[in-house]
Amino acid sequence: MGLFDDFSIFLDQRLDELLSSHPELQLQVLEDTLQEQAGDTQRLITELQGQQKHQEAEILSTAQEIQRWHGRTQKAEAAGRQDLAQAAREREAVLLCQGNQHWQEMQSLKERQIQAQELLKKIQVRRQEVQAKLKQPTPKATSSNPASNGNVNGSYGDPDLLEQKFRHWETELELESLKREMGR
C-alpha cells in the first residue's frame, strides 16, 4: 500500500468521524456527491452520444465502400477479369466485417447510454430526497443544564438558538480544518 493510499484512508476516517458527529453536514456532503455524480453521468451520456454518432458515420461510410466494391466485383466479372473480381470480393468481405464491428460497437454504446440515463434518473431521485431532508428543520438540541435556561446567552435569548449557532460554527471549523488537511 502506497503513501497515497495511506493518506486517502486517513482522510476517509477523519471525514467519517466528522460526518457521524454532524448529520446535517453528512446530508450536505451526500447532496454534493450526488450533484457531482449527476454531472459526471451527464458528461458520460454526452460522450456516448458523440461516440454513437461517430460509429453511425463509420457504418454509413463502410456501407458506401461495400457498395462501391460490390459494383467493382460485378464490373470485373462482366469483363472476365476473375483476378480483379476475386480481389474485389475479398475487399468487400473485409469491409463487411468492419461494418459488423462498427454496428456492434454502436449497439454497445446505445446500451451503455440507456444504462447511464437510468443511473442519472436514480441519482436525480436520490438528490431530491436528500434536498427534501435538508430543507426539513433540524431538531433543536435540548439542554440538560437548568442554568442555561435563563437569559445567559447574551443577544441569543433562546438557548436552543445559541446551541444551534455553536454547532454550526463548530461544524464549519471542523470542515475548514479537514479541507486544510486534504489540501496538503
Protein Blocks (a to p, Z undefined) as FASTA:
>chain_A
ZZklmmmmmmmmmmmmmmmmmmklmmmmmmmmmmmmmmmmmmmmmmmmmmmmmmmmmmmm
mmmmmmmmmmmmmmmmmnopaklmmmmmmmmmmmmmmmmmmmmmmmmmmmmmmmmmmmmm
mmmmmmmmmmmmmmpccdddddfbfklmpcceojmlblklmmmmmmmmmmmmmmmmmmmm
mmZZ
